[in-house]
Amino acid sequence: MSEIFKITSISHFHNIIGLPAPEHPLVSLIDESNKEEKRDLEDKFFDLRFTTDLYAIMFKDSVSGSLGYGRTTYDFQEGSIIFTSPGQVFASPTREEAEMLRENSGWSLLFHPDLLQKSPLGKNMDQYTFFSYEVNEALHLSTKEQKFIFEVVQQIKEEYSQNIDKHSQKLITSNLELLLNYCTRFYDRQFYTRTNLHKDFVTNFESKLKAYFNSGQATISGLPSAGYFGKELNMSANYLSDLLKKETGKGIKEHINDKVVHKAKTMLLNSSASIGAIAYDLGFEYPQSFSRLFKHKTGISPNEYRRLN
């Protein structure tokens, strides 16, 4: 499985799974409940890794079936949606897994980034951080939510299935933005309903953050990244950051910066080390970066803080 197969367009994907040419070159809804859209994959698509130039929103409403992403295999749960973005690498199904997936129902909405050009959504895609979640951090929908989401998806299909005119892109992207905004709401609900479980993750994160600086690891490895703590807690950096924001009001970067400043205050008042040495011990390559962060957080420079206290 060393080869990485690249899917470059909606048309390319349709061709691989044996579907007719898409009705729109930049967006397509594949409804797996439609028996006519259940086609065989090309032989070359089994047992390899692949990446795409597409965004995908995939819904499954049965328990069987899985998708490999990175080193993780995610087993779809009833009523779950996963979101993927261009450039992510996946493991294609085996023949046996593909047969299981054929028995499932659900849908996949695929769209190319070019669809979003010159639209407000194109400028705001970064805010939908769930496109960078791991597949095991799926969105789980109630029956009512599933029905509502599918109605919006069907509206997108209805729009691109008509004759394309000057209004088409705006209406398609407006409905797509509506879809993503409701998914954001439903993720917020999911964070809220799992708050007791998430509090354990917050506690573990705070413990690991404290240990990172108290152990001197910052001096050796530099400032910790969001990805570092994501790996430590077995979740994506974006999911962890969003979880922290929901539970504490602050994302992962702000937590790290707050810990740096708190640690710096103690070091400034309990040692005669230079500002440069303190910055180095906290993981900064350049003292100026440390001083800027400290002043941003406290309103005064490290030297002023030491002098005033």
C-alpha positions as CSV (number, residue, x, y, z in Angstrom):
1,M,0.0,0.0,0.0
2,S,2.8,2.4,-0.8
3,E,1.1,4.0,-3.8
4,I,-1.0,7.1,-3.2
5,F,-3.8,7.3,-5.7
6,K,-5.1,10.9,-6.3
7,I,-8.7,11.8,-7.2
8,T,-8.5,15.2,-8.9
9,S,-12.1,16.1,-9.7
10,I,-15.8,15.2,-9.4
11,S,-15.7,13.7,-12.8
12,H,-12.7,11.6,-11.9
13,F,-14.5,10.2,-8.8
14,H,-17.6,9.4,-10.8
15,N,-15.6,7.6,-13.3
16,I,-13.8,5.5,-10.6
17,I,-17.1,4.3,-9.1
18,G,-18.8,3.8,-12.4
19,L,-21.3,6.6,-12.3
20,P,-22.3,8.7,-15.3
21,A,-20.7,12.2,-15.8
22,P,-21.8,14.6,-13.0
23,E,-24.5,17.1,-13.6
24,H,-22.3,19.9,-12.3
25,P,-18.5,19.8,-12.6
26,L,-17.8,21.1,-9.1
27,V,-20.4,19.5,-6.8
28,S,-22.2,16.1,-6.6
29,L,-24.5,14.3,-4.3
30,I,-24.2,10.5,-4.3
31,D,-27.2,9.0,-2.8
32,E,-26.4,5.4,-1.7
33,S,-30.1,4.6,-1.1
34,N,-30.5,4.9,-4.9
35,K,-29.7,1.5,-6.2
36,E,-28.7,2.9,-9.6
37,E,-25.9,4.7,-7.9
38,K,-24.4,1.6,-6.3
39,R,-21.7,0.7,-8.7
40,D,-18.5,-1.4,-8.6
41,L,-15.2,0.3,-7.8
42,E,-12.5,0.0,-10.4
43,D,-10.1,-2.9,-9.5
44,K,-7.2,-0.5,-9.1
45,F,-9.0,1.3,-6.3
46,F,-8.9,-1.5,-3.8
47,D,-6.2,-1.9,-1.1
48,L,-4.3,1.4,-1.6
49,R,-4.0,4.8,-0.1
50,F,-5.7,7.7,-1.8
51,T,-6.1,11.5,-1.6
52,T,-8.4,13.9,-3.2
53,D,-8.7,17.5,-4.3
54,L,-12.2,17.6,-2.9
55,Y,-14.2,18.4,0.2
56,A,-16.5,15.6,1.2
57,I,-19.4,15.3,3.7
58,M,-20.3,11.7,4.2
59,F,-23.4,10.3,6.0
60,K,-24.0,6.7,7.0
61,D,-27.2,5.4,8.7
62,S,-26.1,1.9,9.4
63,V,-23.5,0.4,11.7
64,S,-21.5,-1.7,9.3
65,G,-18.7,-0.1,7.2
66,S,-15.4,1.6,7.9
67,L,-13.0,4.2,6.5
68,G,-9.3,4.3,7.1
69,Y,-7.8,7.7,7.8
70,G,-4.1,8.1,8.6
71,R,-3.4,5.3,11.1
72,T,-7.0,5.2,12.3
73,T,-9.9,3.1,11.1
74,Y,-13.3,4.5,11.9
75,D,-16.3,2.3,12.0
76,F,-19.4,4.3,11.1
77,Q,-22.0,4.5,13.8
78,E,-25.7,4.9,13.1
79,G,-26.5,8.4,11.9
80,S,-23.0,9.8,11.7
81,I,-21.3,12.3,9.4
82,I,-17.6,12.8,8.8
83,F,-16.0,15.7,7.0
84,T,-12.9,15.5,4.9
85,S,-10.9,18.2,3.1
86,P,-8.5,18.3,0.1
87,G,-5.1,16.7,0.7
88,Q,-6.0,14.2,3.5
89,V,-4.8,10.7,2.9
90,F,-7.2,7.7,3.3
91,A,-7.0,3.9,3.0
92,S,-9.4,2.5,0.4
93,P,-11.6,-0.4,1.4
94,T,-10.8,-4.1,0.7
95,R,-13.2,-5.9,-1.6
96,E,-14.9,-7.4,1.4
97,E,-15.4,-4.0,3.1
98,A,-16.7,-2.6,-0.2
99,E,-19.3,-5.3,-0.3
100,M,-20.4,-4.4,3.2
101,L,-20.5,-0.7,2.3
102,R,-22.8,-1.5,-0.6
103,E,-25.4,-2.8,1.9
104,N,-25.4,0.5,3.8
105,S,-27.5,3.5,3.0
106,G,-26.5,7.1,3.2
107,W,-25.1,9.8,1.0
108,S,-21.9,11.7,0.2
109,L,-21.8,15.3,-0.9
110,L,-18.6,16.1,-2.7
111,F,-17.5,19.6,-3.8
112,H,-14.3,21.1,-5.3
113,P,-12.7,24.2,-3.7
114,D,-13.3,26.1,-7.0
115,L,-17.0,26.0,-6.3
116,L,-16.3,28.5,-3.4
117,Q,-14.3,31.0,-5.4
118,K,-15.6,34.6,-5.0
119,S,-18.2,33.5,-2.5
120,P,-18.4,34.5,1.2
121,L,-18.2,30.8,2.1
122,G,-14.8,30.5,0.4
123,K,-13.4,33.2,2.7
124,N,-14.8,31.5,5.8
125,M,-14.0,27.8,5.3
126,D,-11.3,27.8,7.9
127,Q,-13.9,28.4,10.6
128,Y,-15.4,25.0,9.9
129,T,-12.7,23.2,11.8
130,F,-14.5,19.8,11.7
131,F,-13.1,19.3,8.2
132,S,-9.8,18.7,10.0
133,Y,-11.2,16.4,12.7
134,E,-10.1,12.7,12.8
135,V,-12.8,10.4,11.4
136,N,-13.5,9.0,14.9
137,E,-14.6,12.4,15.9
138,A,-17.7,12.2,13.7
139,L,-20.9,14.2,14.1
140,H,-23.7,12.0,15.4
141,L,-27.2,13.1,14.5
142,S,-30.6,12.5,15.9
143,T,-33.4,11.3,13.6
144,K,-34.8,14.8,13.4
145,E,-31.4,16.3,12.7
146,Q,-30.7,13.7,10.0
147,K,-34.0,14.6,8.2
148,F,-33.2,18.3,8.4
149,I,-29.7,17.9,7.1
150,F,-30.8,15.7,4.2
151,E,-33.4,18.3,3.2
152,V,-30.7,20.9,2.8
153,V,-28.5,18.5,0.9
154,Q,-31.4,17.7,-1.4
155,Q,-31.9,21.4,-2.0
156,I,-28.2,21.6,-3.2
157,K,-28.8,18.8,-5.6
158,E,-32.1,20.4,-6.8
159,E,-30.2,23.6,-7.6
160,Y,-27.3,22.1,-9.5
161,S,-29.6,19.7,-11.4
162,Q,-31.4,22.6,-13.0
163,N,-30.0,24.6,-15.9
164,I,-27.0,26.5,-14.6
165,D,-27.4,30.2,-14.7
166,K,-25.9,33.3,-13.1
167,H,-27.7,32.6,-9.8
168,S,-26.6,28.9,-9.5
169,Q,-23.3,29.3,-7.7
170,K,-24.7,31.7,-5.2
171,L,-27.6,29.5,-4.4
172,I,-25.6,26.4,-4.2
173,T,-22.9,27.9,-1.9
174,S,-25.6,29.6,0.2
175,N,-27.2,26.2,0.9
176,L,-23.9,24.7,1.5
177,E,-23.1,27.4,4.0
178,L,-26.4,26.8,5.7
179,L,-25.6,23.1,5.9
180,L,-22.2,23.7,7.5
181,N,-23.7,26.2,10.0
182,Y,-26.2,23.7,11.1
183,C,-23.5,21.1,11.4
184,T,-21.6,23.6,13.6
185,R,-24.7,23.9,15.8
186,F,-25.1,20.1,16.1
187,Y,-21.5,19.7,17.0
188,D,-22.0,22.3,19.8
189,R,-24.9,20.2,21.0
190,Q,-22.7,17.1,20.8
191,F,-19.9,18.8,22.9
192,Y,-22.6,19.9,25.4
193,T,-24.2,16.5,25.8
194,R,-20.8,14.8,26.3
195,T,-19.6,17.4,28.8
196,N,-18.8,15.0,31.6
197,L,-16.6,12.9,29.3
198,H,-14.9,16.0,27.9
199,K,-14.1,17.3,31.4
200,D,-11.9,14.3,31.8
201,F,-10.0,15.3,28.6
202,V,-9.7,18.9,29.8
203,T,-8.2,17.7,33.1
204,N,-5.8,15.4,31.3
205,F,-4.8,18.2,28.9
206,E,-4.1,20.6,31.8
207,S,-2.1,18.0,33.5
208,K,0.0,17.3,30.4
209,L,0.5,21.0,29.8
210,K,1.7,21.6,33.3
211,A,4.0,18.5,33.1
212,Y,5.5,19.7,29.8
213,F,6.8,23.0,31.3
214,N,7.7,21.6,34.7
215,S,9.8,18.8,33.2
216,G,11.9,21.2,31.2
217,Q,10.8,19.6,28.0
218,A,10.2,23.1,26.5
219,T,13.9,23.9,26.8
220,I,14.7,20.7,24.8
221,S,11.8,20.6,22.3
222,G,10.6,24.2,22.2
223,L,7.0,25.4,22.7
224,P,4.5,22.6,22.4
225,S,2.1,22.6,19.5
226,A,-1.6,21.8,19.4
227,G,-0.7,18.7,17.4
228,Y,1.6,17.5,20.2
229,F,-1.3,17.5,22.8
230,G,-3.7,16.1,20.2
231,K,-1.5,13.0,19.8
232,E,-1.0,12.8,23.6
233,L,-4.8,12.6,24.0
234,N,-5.6,10.6,20.9
235,M,-7.6,13.3,19.1
236,S,-7.1,15.8,16.3
237,A,-5.6,19.2,17.3
238,N,-8.7,21.0,16.0
239,Y,-11.1,18.8,17.9
240,L,-9.1,19.2,21.1
241,S,-9.0,23.0,20.6
242,D,-12.7,23.2,19.9
243,L,-13.4,20.9,22.9
244,L,-11.4,23.2,25.2
245,K,-13.1,26.3,23.8
246,K,-16.5,24.8,24.6
247,E,-15.5,23.8,28.1
248,T,-13.2,26.6,29.2
249,G,-13.8,29.5,26.7
250,K,-10.2,29.3,25.5
251,G,-8.7,27.3,22.6
252,I,-5.5,25.3,22.9
253,K,-3.1,28.0,21.8
254,E,-4.5,30.4,24.4
255,H,-4.1,27.8,27.1
256,I,-0.5,27.3,26.1
257,N,0.2,31.0,26.0
258,D,-1.4,31.5,29.4
259,K,0.8,28.7,30.9
260,V,3.9,30.3,29.4
261,V,3.1,33.7,30.9
262,H,2.2,32.2,34.3
263,K,5.5,30.2,34.3
264,A,7.4,33.3,33.2
265,K,6.0,35.4,36.1
266,T,7.3,32.9,38.6
267,M,10.7,32.7,36.9
268,L,11.0,36.5,36.6
269,L,10.4,37.0,40.4
270,N,12.4,34.0,41.7
271,S,15.6,34.2,39.7
272,S,18.0,36.7,38.3
273,A,18.2,35.0,34.9
274,S,18.2,37.3,31.9
275,I,15.1,37.7,29.8
276,G,16.8,35.8,27.0
277,A,17.6,32.9,29.3
278,I,14.1,32.7,30.6
279,A,12.7,32.9,27.0
280,Y,15.0,30.0,26.0
281,D,14.0,27.9,29.0
282,L,10.3,28.4,28.1
283,G,10.9,27.1,24.6
284,F,11.3,30.4,22.6
285,E,13.9,30.6,19.9
286,Y,13.9,34.4,20.0
287,P,13.6,36.5,23.2
288,Q,11.6,39.2,21.2
289,S,8.8,36.6,20.6
290,F,8.6,35.9,24.3
291,S,8.6,39.6,25.2
292,R,5.8,40.3,22.7
293,L,3.6,37.6,24.1
294,F,4.3,38.6,27.7
295,K,3.4,42.3,27.0
296,H,0.3,41.3,25.0
297,K,-1.0,39.2,27.9
298,T,0.0,41.5,30.8
299,G,0.3,45.0,29.3
300,I,3.9,45.4,30.4
301,S,7.3,44.0,29.4
302,P,9.1,41.2,31.3
303,N,11.6,43.8,32.6
304,E,8.9,46.1,33.8
305,Y,7.1,43.2,35.5
306,R,10.2,42.3,37.4
307,R,10.9,45.9,38.4
308,L,7.4,46.6,39.6
309,N,7.1,43.4,41.6
